[in-house]
């Protein structure tokens, strides 16, 4: 005996037409949709890539005064002046060293190491052209000579001595200019002959005379120890 079951009637949303309902079928949605953020200024909290790309449009930065930027660079001092390198002063000191009979001690009151470093590098370069790598020897020997001259002069002058090590390094560095010229001339002369030895003696006396005169003029109590200062400058 067959049993009858009460089946509820099927109601289609399209008014009884199942074909129209299939045509208007909606696309399936994702199983998880997080809630949108209440703050619309934070687009990434809504997990909506399309809205985030549309809302994150950055504008170009606006500067109030663009003229002040260019004028600031124009008002800045040159790089050499910021580093404390005075090219005019170096040139004036160099010219004064070239004349051993008219040395101007007033130019060397303001000590610096830019000119001496340039002369020592040129001296090492000329030695390198002659096949001798003496950069370290030159710098070390000048430093030792400055220390020796500083100690000797202050021992002779006692408490009245006012020669500091910085000025001593500056004076010896500038007085190395005749030796730099000698190393440049020696590149064109035969080595080991009498002409090069005689020329070397002249340039050594030139450098010693200039260094002695500058030390005597700039440092106090130097006239009475001129001979000892010349001997120390010779080495």
Secondary structure, DSSP 8 states (H G I E B T S, - for coil): ------------TTTS-HHHHHHT------S------S-TT-GGGGT-HHHHHHH--------S-SHHHHHHHHHS--HHHHTT--HHHHHHHHHHHH-TTS--GGGGSS--SHHHHHHHHHHHHHHHHTT---HHHHHHHHHHHHHHHHHHHHHHHGGG----HHHHHHHHHHHTHHHHHHHHHGGGS-TTSHHHHHHHHHHHHHHHHHHHHHHHHHSSS-GGGHHHHHHHHH-
